Amino acid sequence: MKKSDQQVYGEICHAVHVDRKLKEPFTAKDIRRFCPQWPYTRQFRFLAENCTEKLCEDAALFVRVSRGQYRLLVREIEVSINESSH
C-alpha cells in the first residue's frame, strides 16, 4: 500500500518530536524509512516541493536550511482563553 504525503509527514513529525529518532536537519536519505516504496527522487521532491522556498509559509511543511537539508516548519499555535468559562 502506498503512503500518502500526509501519512509520511505525520510519521516524520512523530519521529522528530515524539520518538526523537530523527534529528533535524534531515535529508531525503533520512526519510527513506517512512516511505521506502517511493523512489529516491520522490523522497527528495517531497521535501523540496513542500518547503518555504516553494510555498507560502502557511502551506509549507519544511524549511530548507542548506542544500538538501530540511527541518520541520514550526508553527505557533494561538490559544485563546474564554474568560466566560471561569
N, C-alpha and C positions, 0 to 999 in steps of 0.2 A: 504494500500500500504506500502510495506516495504521500509525503507530508506536505501540508500547505505552508506557505510563508509564515502565516500566523502561528502555526504549531512550532515551527523552528525558532521563531523569535521568542516565543514563550519559554522554550527549553533553554535558549541562550540566557534569558533573563534569570531563570531559576538557577542555572549553573553559576552565574556571576554573583547574584545577591543572596541566594539561599544556601546552595551546596558549597559555594566558593571554590569550585573545581575548575573554573575558567577565569583566568586572570586577564585584566584589561591592561594595555590594549591587546586585542586578539586579531588573528588573521583568518583568511579563508581556510587555511590548513587546520587551524584550531577548531573551527566549527564543523569539520567533517563528521564528527561523531553524532551530531544532531540531524544530519541529512546525508547519510552515506550513499543513498541511491541517486543523489544529484551528482552530475559531473562536476569536476573542479571548477570549470568555467561558470557554472550556475551558482556555485557557492560564492565565488568571487563577485559575480554580478549582483547577487542578493545584497551583499554588503555595500558595494559601490553605488547601486541604484537607490538604496534606501538611506543614504547619508545626507547630512546637511548641505553638502556641496551640490547635490542634485535636486533636493526637495526643500520646501519651506520647513522651518523648524517644527511647525505643528504636525506635519506629515512624516517627517524623518524619524528613523528608528536609531540611527547610529551617527556618530561624529567621527570623521576621518582625522586621525591625529598625525599621521605621516603616511608615506606611500605604502599601501597595503595593510595598514594597521588602523583598527577602529575600536571605539568604546561605545557603550550604550549611551544614548542621549538621556540625560537626567532631566525630568520634568518636575517642576514644583507643583504640588497639589494644593489647591486652595481649599481650605476648610473654613466653613462659616458656622458659627455657633448661634443657634436660635435661642435668643435670650428668653423667649416666652416659655421654653420648656423647663426652665429652672424653678 
